Amino acid sequence: MPDPSTPSPSPTTLPICAVGSTNPSKLAACKNSFESYSVATAEFQSVSIPSGVRDQPIGLEETLLGAENRAKGALLHATTASPSSSSSSPCMGVGLESGIIILNNGMHLDVCICVIVGQQKQQQQQQQQRCVGMSSGWILPPAVSEVFEQKGYNEAFASATNIPPDEKGQGVLHHLSSGKTSRVEQTMESVNMALLQWTNPSLYYASSSSSSLHHHEKKKVVGDYDTDLVGRDKKWNISSWNRGFALLCVGFSVGVSFGLVMKRRS
């Protein structure tokens, strides 16, 4: 409970939160999470922002990229295109992206990633923050996994399970769980995890550790791997090739020696 003796911040100093989606379920998830974390906002704006990725992202990298593109686009809209924003009102952008992670056994895991970008006052200065959160995941039915890449997420569920599309409501998760959970709750999980960073800036964005904490932002992504992983893959491939070549040479030498010995005996 807030301390009644502490004056409430002026509405003009509260951040304007722009959500990079016009989906009402995503907006509801954001409002619920912000309220549960007691993160006050002057207003919520729902903005249509392209993800810059496929309609159905596959893999963590693509899903994260879609969420980040939406968050940055929403922040840009709030700071430059919104008539209600001003220099006295800080802005934050929220991007949400649902994606599929294909496991090594072929199962398809449905997750949601949230990215929050904006400025916070830290050590008497406004610092740009980037917060990332991910929801728990659930496995798609095999009949859906088999056709979702061809038919799309909602159509795949409709044809394989007879569950009608509900992309702007509680989602198929609500039907499959008999109301025990929903797409909104899954989305809230990702927002909650991102707000964990936002509400603890001294732990995540302290200047002394910012370089190590955000080293990943400086890496260049190459395909599905970052440059560190690619470098390790290259080193492994080179060393593996050397080992293989050495074994081949040893095998050849042994074979030649054995042949010479047999020839002398004969």
C-alpha positions in Angstrom: 0.0 0.0 0.0 1.4 3.5 -0.8 2.2 5.7 2.0 -0.6 8.3 2.3 1.8 10.9 3.7 3.8 10.7 0.4 2.4 13.1 -2.2 1.3 11.5 -5.5 3.4 12.5 -8.4 2.0 15.1 -10.7 0.2 13.6 -13.7 2.5 15.6 -16.0 5.5 13.7 -14.6 4.1 10.2 -15.1 5.2 8.3 -18.1 3.0 7.9 -21.2 3.0 4.2 -22.0 2.5 3.4 -25.7 1.8 -0.3 -26.5 2.8 -1.3 -30.0 -0.4 -3.2 -30.7 -4.1 -2.5 -31.2 -5.0 -5.9 -29.9 -7.3 -5.2 -26.9 -6.1 -8.4 -25.1 -2.5 -7.2 -25.2 -3.5 -3.7 -24.0 -5.5 -5.3 -21.1 -2.5 -7.5 -20.2 -0.2 -4.4 -20.0 -2.7 -2.4 -17.9 -3.1 -5.3 -15.5 0.6 -5.9 -15.1 1.4 -2.2 -14.6 -1.2 -2.0 -11.9 0.0 -5.1 -10.1 3.6 -3.7 -10.1 2.2 -0.2 -9.0 3.8 1.4 -12.0 1.7 4.5 -12.5 1.3 6.0 -16.0 -0.4 9.2 -17.2 -2.1 7.2 -20.0 -1.9 4.1 -22.1 -1.8 4.5 -25.9 -2.6 1.6 -28.3 -0.5 2.0 -31.5 -0.3 -0.2 -34.6 3.4 -0.9 -35.1 4.7 -3.4 -37.5 6.9 -6.2 -36.0 9.3 -6.4 -38.9 9.3 -10.2 -38.7 7.1 -12.9 -40.0 3.4 -13.1 -38.9 4.3 -16.1 -36.9 7.9 -15.7 -35.6 9.9 -18.9 -35.0 12.7 -19.0 -32.5 13.7 -16.8 -29.7 15.8 -14.4 -31.8 13.0 -13.6 -34.3 10.4 -13.3 -31.5 12.6 -11.0 -29.5 13.3 -8.9 -32.6 9.6 -8.5 -33.3 8.9 -7.4 -29.7 11.8 -5.0 -29.7 10.7 -3.4 -33.1 7.2 -2.9 -31.7 8.5 -1.3 -28.5 10.9 1.1 -30.3 8.2 2.0 -32.7 5.7 2.7 -29.9 8.2 4.8 -28.1 8.9 6.8 -31.2 5.2 7.4 -31.7 4.7 8.5 -28.1 7.6 10.9 -28.2 7.1 12.5 -31.6 3.6 11.8 -33.0 1.4 12.0 -29.9 -0.1 15.4 -29.3 -0.4 14.7 -25.6 3.3 14.0 -25.0 5.6 16.8 -23.9 9.0 17.3 -22.5 7.7 17.1 -19.0 6.1 13.7 -19.6 8.6 10.8 -20.1 7.5 8.1 -22.5 7.9 4.4 -22.6 7.2 1.9 -25.3 6.0 -1.7 -24.9 6.3 -4.4 -27.5 4.7 -7.8 -27.3 5.4 -10.7 -29.7 4.2 -14.3 -29.5 6.4 -16.9 -31.1 7.1 -20.6 -31.5 10.2 -22.3 -30.3 10.8 -25.7 -32.0 12.4 -28.1 -29.5 14.9 -30.8 -30.5 12.2 -33.4 -30.3 10.0 -31.6 -32.8 7.5 -30.2 -30.3 6.4 -26.6 -30.8 6.5 -24.4 -27.7 4.3 -21.3 -27.7 5.7 -18.3 -25.7 5.3 -14.5 -25.5 8.1 -12.0 -25.2 7.8 -8.5 -23.9 10.2 -5.6 -24.4 9.9 -2.3 -22.6 12.1 0.7 -23.6 12.1 4.2 -22.2 13.9 6.5 -19.8 14.1 6.3 -16.1 15.8 8.6 -13.6 18.8 6.8 -12.3 21.6 8.5 -10.2 20.1 11.9 -10.9 20.1 11.3 -14.6 17.6 10.1 -17.2 18.9 6.8 -18.5 17.6 4.8 -21.4 16.4 1.4 -20.3 15.7 -1.8 -22.2 13.8 -4.5 -20.3 13.0 -8.0 -21.5 10.6 -10.6 -20.2 9.3 -13.9 -21.4 6.2 -15.9 -20.4 6.0 -19.6 -19.6 5.4 -21.8 -22.7 2.9 -24.5 -23.7 3.2 -27.2 -26.3 1.0 -27.0 -29.4 -1.1 -30.1 -30.2 0.8 -32.2 -32.8 -2.0 -31.8 -35.4 -1.6 -28.1 -35.1 2.2 -28.2 -35.3 2.0 -30.2 -38.5 0.1 -27.5 -40.5 0.6 -24.2 -38.7 3.5 -23.1 -40.9 1.3 -23.6 -44.0 -2.1 -22.4 -42.6 -1.0 -19.9 -40.0 -1.6 -20.1 -36.2 -5.3 -19.4 -36.0 -6.3 -21.3 -39.1 -4.3 -24.3 -38.0 -6.1 -24.5 -34.7 -9.5 -24.0 -36.4 -8.9 -26.9 -38.8 -7.1 -29.3 -36.4 -9.2 -28.7 -33.2 -12.4 -26.9 -34.3 -11.6 -24.1 -31.9 -12.7 -20.8 -33.5 -10.0 -18.1 -33.7 -10.0 -15.7 -30.8 -6.9 -13.6 -31.4 -8.3 -10.5 -29.8 -9.8 -12.2 -26.8 -8.7 -14.9 -24.3 -7.2 -17.1 -27.1 -7.2 -20.8 -27.7 -5.3 -21.3 -24.5 -8.5 -20.3 -22.6 -10.4 -23.0 -24.5 -7.8 -25.7 -24.1 -7.4 -25.0 -20.3 -11.1 -24.8 -19.7 -10.7 -21.2 -18.5 -7.9 -22.0 -16.1 -5.5 -19.7 -18.0 -5.6 -17.6 -21.1 -3.6 -15.7 -23.7 -4.1 -12.5 -21.6 -2.5 -14.2 -18.6 0.3 -15.6 -20.6 1.0 -12.1 -22.0 0.9 -10.7 -18.5 3.6 -13.1 -17.5 6.0 -11.6 -20.1 5.1 -8.1 -19.1 5.6 -8.9 -15.4 9.1 -10.3 -16.1 10.0 -7.1 -18.0 8.6 -4.9 -15.2 10.9 -6.8 -12.8 13.8 -5.0 -14.5 12.0 -1.7 -14.8 11.2 -1.6 -11.1 14.7 -2.5 -10.0 16.9 -0.1 -12.1 19.7 0.0 -9.5 20.2 -3.7 -9.9 20.0 -4.0 -13.6 21.3 -0.6 -14.8 23.9 0.5 -12.4 26.7 2.3 -14.3 29.4 0.1 -12.8 27.9 -3.1 -14.3 26.0 -1.8 -17.3 28.8 -2.7 -19.7 28.7 -6.4 -18.5 25.0 -6.6 -18.2 24.3 -5.3 -21.7 27.2 -6.9 -23.5 24.7 -8.8 -25.6 23.4 -5.6 -27.1 26.9 -5.0 -28.7 27.0 -8.3 -30.4 26.0 -8.6 -34.1 23.5 -11.3 -34.9 24.4 -13.6 -37.7 21.5 -15.8 -38.6 20.3 -17.7 -35.6 23.6 -17.2 -33.8 25.5 -14.3 -32.3 29.1 -13.6 -33.3 30.4 -15.2 -30.1 28.7 -18.5 -30.9 29.7 -18.3 -34.5 33.3 -17.8 -33.4 33.1 -20.8 -31.2 31.5 -22.8 -33.9 34.4 -21.8 -36.3 37.0 -22.7 -33.7 35.4 -26.0 -33.1 35.1 -26.8 -36.8 38.8 -25.9 -37.4 40.0 -28.0 -34.5 37.8 -30.9 -35.4 39.1 -30.7 -39.0 42.7 -30.7 -37.6 42.0 -33.7 -35.4 40.4 -35.6 -38.3 43.3 -34.8 -40.6 45.8 -36.0 -38.0 44.0 -39.2 -37.5 43.8 -39.8 -41.2 47.6 -39.3 -41.5 48.2 -41.7 -38.7 45.9 -44.2 -40.2 47.6 -43.9 -43.6 51.1 -44.3 -42.0 50.1 -47.4 -40.1 48.6 -48.8 -43.3 51.7 -48.2 -45.3 54.0 -49.6 -42.6 51.8 -52.7 -42.3 51.9 -53.2 -46.0 55.7 -53.0 -46.2 56.1 -55.5 -43.4 53.8 -58.0 -45.1 55.6 -57.5 -48.4 59.0 -58.3 -46.7 57.6 -61.4 -45.1 56.2 -62.7 -48.3 
